């Protein structure tokens, strides 16, 4: 009886030494988080981005549902603005085009009030004036007549 108890006890020790360390070793790699996983990008003071306002007439305005499934609505707004005036005024001479095109995720409260033919003012942010494909819409307002 004493020998059976001893063999049983030794068997448990051997099993615990052989099974658990492998499981711990396998699981230890999956839950490891390093402080370098988070990357923070800060904008520098000497940024060459440009920001200006463009006033013009809305030539195209569409709100499209780009969702992949029927359960989720993913509306995007597409806008083409014929530029008539810019603030500051010297921006107009630097723009290579007289139409600005934008797309963004729809802001329901703002975008449903705008239609083709409306006057609008857009605030634009971009890398520089020469490449309008890099312009991003910062703000959009309908001008009431």
Buried (B, 14 or more C-beta within 10 A) or exposed (E): EEEEEEEEEEEEEEEEEEEEEEEEEEEEEEEEEEEEEEEEEEEEEEEEEBEBBBBBBBBEBEBEEEEEEEEEEEBBBBBBBEBEEBEEEEBBEEBEEEEBBBBEEBEEEEBEEBEEEBBBBBBBBBBEBEEBEEBEBEEBBBEEE
